Amino acid sequence: MVKICTRCFVVWAGGFRCEDCGGPLVHTDDAAAHGMPEAVWRNQRLDYGARRGMIFRFLAIFAGLTVALLGVRWSVPQPSPWSFVGAAGSIAVGVALWRLMYVAADRGVKIWILRSGQLQKGKLARALLSQAVTPSKRS
Ligand SMILES: [Zn+2]
C-alpha cells in the first residue's frame, strides 16, 4: 500500500496523515493522485525506495536484537560485575546498531532514490555516516 501526500507529494508506506506536513494522504492509484503534477510521478521511484527502506528497518531491528541477545547470553556466565557490564553493553551496542541502520535506511531512501545518478557512492556513504553521528532533527 503506497500513499501520497496531497499537499507536499511525499510518498508514504501507509497511514492517513503526512508525517512531514500533516496533509491528507491518498492512494497513489486514486483519481486525486492522477490529477497531480508530472513531477510527482518522478517521485514514484520512492515507492520502491520506501518499501526497501522498510525491509531494511526490519532487518535493523533483528540485527540489533541479535547482537544484544548474543551479548547478554555471553555475559551472563561471566563473574559478577562483568556479567552486568557485559549485558548492559550488549544492549547498548544492539540499540546503537539498530539506530545506525535505521537512520541509514531513512537517509538512503531520500538521497539514493531521489537523486540517483547525481550522487557518487562515496558522497552517499559520507552523508549516511554524518547523519548517523548527528541525529536528524525530527518533529
Ligand atoms: Zn505532506
Boltz pocket constraint, residues with backbone or C-beta under 6 A from the ligand:
constraints:
  - pocket:
      binder: B
      contacts: [[A, 5], [A, 6], [A, 7], [A, 8], [A, 9], [A, 10], [A, 18], [A, 19], [A, 20], [A, 21], [A, 22], [A, 23]]
      max_distance: 6.0
